[in-house]
Amino acid sequence: KAPSIPYREFVETEVRFNMLWRTHPDVAEKLLEESQQDVLHRYHYYEQLANLPWDDTGATQTPRRKLVTEVKQQSETKKQEQPHD
């Protein structure tokens, strides 16, 4: 979900940032601009991640877990291929 308010509106409700504006207004403005850009960048990054195709076949498993799964599958396949006595 996109940010619902500009970062400035959020910051204006925070006492800690109001103190910074009173004591160092130039620094506060610079930090506010950088933070707003960071918020937008992070949102666009998450938006891109959300739009990536998802592979639900186990490709997201760790290499060790993937190897264990493959070995188990191979073992089961061999058991099924062996003639039953």
C-alpha positions as CSV (number, residue, x, y, z in Angstrom):
1,K,0.0,0.0,0.0
2,A,1.4,3.4,-0.9
3,P,2.2,5.9,1.8
4,S,-1.0,7.6,2.8
5,I,0.5,10.9,3.8
6,P,3.7,12.8,3.0
7,Y,6.6,12.0,5.4
8,R,6.5,15.7,6.5
9,E,3.0,15.3,7.9
10,F,4.1,12.2,9.8
11,V,7.2,13.9,11.2
12,E,5.3,17.0,12.3
13,T,3.4,14.8,14.8
14,E,6.6,13.5,16.4
15,V,8.0,15.5,19.3
16,R,11.6,14.4,18.7
17,F,11.6,15.9,15.2
18,N,10.0,19.1,16.4
19,M,12.9,19.6,18.8
20,L,15.3,19.2,15.9
21,W,13.4,21.8,13.9
22,R,13.6,24.2,16.7
23,T,17.3,23.7,17.4
24,H,18.7,23.0,13.9
25,P,16.1,23.9,11.2
26,D,18.5,23.7,8.2
27,V,19.6,20.2,9.2
28,A,16.0,19.2,9.9
29,E,14.9,20.2,6.4
30,K,17.8,18.4,4.8
31,L,17.1,15.2,6.8
32,L,13.4,15.5,5.9
33,E,14.1,15.7,2.2
34,E,16.4,12.7,2.4
35,S,13.9,10.7,4.4
36,Q,11.1,11.4,2.0
37,Q,13.2,10.2,-0.9
38,D,14.1,7.1,1.1
39,V,10.4,6.4,1.8
40,L,9.6,6.6,-1.9
41,H,12.6,4.5,-2.9
42,R,11.7,1.8,-0.4
43,Y,8.0,1.8,-1.5
44,H,9.0,1.4,-5.2
45,Y,11.4,-1.4,-4.2
46,Y,8.7,-3.3,-2.3
47,E,6.3,-2.7,-5.2
48,Q,8.8,-4.3,-7.6
49,L,9.4,-7.3,-5.2
50,A,5.6,-7.8,-5.0
51,N,5.3,-7.9,-8.8
52,L,8.0,-10.6,-9.3
53,P,6.8,-14.0,-10.4
54,W,6.6,-16.5,-7.5
55,D,8.0,-20.0,-8.0
56,D,6.2,-22.3,-5.6
57,T,8.0,-25.4,-6.7
58,G,10.7,-25.2,-4.0
59,A,13.2,-23.0,-5.8
60,T,13.2,-20.8,-2.7
61,Q,14.6,-23.6,-0.5
62,T,18.1,-23.3,0.8
63,P,20.7,-25.3,-1.2
64,R,21.0,-27.9,1.6
65,R,17.2,-28.4,2.0
66,K,16.9,-28.6,-1.8
67,L,19.6,-31.4,-1.9
68,V,17.9,-33.3,0.9
69,T,14.5,-33.1,-0.9
70,E,16.1,-34.3,-4.2
71,V,17.8,-37.2,-2.5
72,K,14.6,-38.3,-0.8
73,Q,12.8,-38.1,-4.2
74,Q,15.5,-40.1,-5.9
75,S,15.3,-42.7,-3.1
76,E,11.5,-43.0,-3.4
77,T,11.8,-43.3,-7.2
78,K,14.3,-46.2,-6.9
79,K,12.1,-48.0,-4.4
80,Q,9.2,-47.8,-6.8
81,E,11.3,-49.0,-9.7
82,Q,12.5,-52.1,-7.9
83,P,10.5,-55.3,-8.4
84,H,8.5,-56.4,-5.4
85,D,9.3,-59.9,-4.1
